[in-house]
Amino acid sequence: MRLDKYLKVSRIIKRRTVANDACDAARVTVNGRPAKASYEVKENDVIEVAFGARTLKIRVTTVKEIAGKADAASLYEVIE
């Protein structure tokens, strides 16, 4: 699954276009490298998203095309 879609499905970022813009602005890294929105997310990838002064670091546990609101938090675990 594409990175921008994963960020939206997991509800880390609410809209796919916002996720796409964050990737274009190099505010999203995967395994320590800046990632494009088209990056294919795999299990155990470490994703960092910069939200202004705050950074969210997560590890991908599951990749699902569709996840409900209750299931969204189970797609990843927060590292820091």
N, C-alpha and C positions, 0 to 999 in steps of 0.2 A: 504494500500500500504506500502511496506517496506520502511524504512527510507532512505536507500541508493538510491533507485529508486526515491523517492520523491525529494531528494536533486538534482538529475540529471534532472528530469522533470521540476522542478521549476527553473533550471539553476543557483542555488546557487553554485553548484560544477559541472564542465563541464562533468566529466566522472564518471560513476557508480563505476568503480574500485577505483578511487581516493576517492570517497565518502566512499566506503567500508574500505579503508585504514585509513581514518580519524576517522571512528568509532572504528576501532581496536586500534588506538593510543589514544583513550579516548579524542579526540578533539571535539567531538560532545556530547552535553547533551540535554535531553528532559525533560522538567519540573524540571530542577535542578539535574537530575541524569544522569550519563554516560549511553549512549545508544548503543546497538549493532546495526549492519546494518539490522538485521532482525526485529527490532521493528516496530510494526504496527502503522503508523502515523494516528492520528485522528484530526478532526477539533478542534481548540482552543488549541492545543499543543503548548508549547513555546520551540523553538529549538534554541540553542546557538552553533555556529560554530566558533572555534578558527582558525584564519588565521595568524599564526605567532604572532605578537604583537597586532593585531587587532581582535576584537571579534564581530561577527554579531549575533544579537538577533532578532528573528522573531516570529510571531504568525501565525499558519496555519489557513487560512480562508477557503480554498477549497482543496479537494483531488481529482485530476483527473489523470487517467491513461496516457492520452496523452494531451499535451498542446503545442501549437505553440509558437514561439518566442514572439509574441505580447501578448499572454495570460499568459506567465510564471510569470510575476510580479503580476498578480492578484491572484495567489495561496497563497500569504502570505502578511503580512504587517510587516514593520520593526518597532521594538519597540525602540531600542537604536542604 
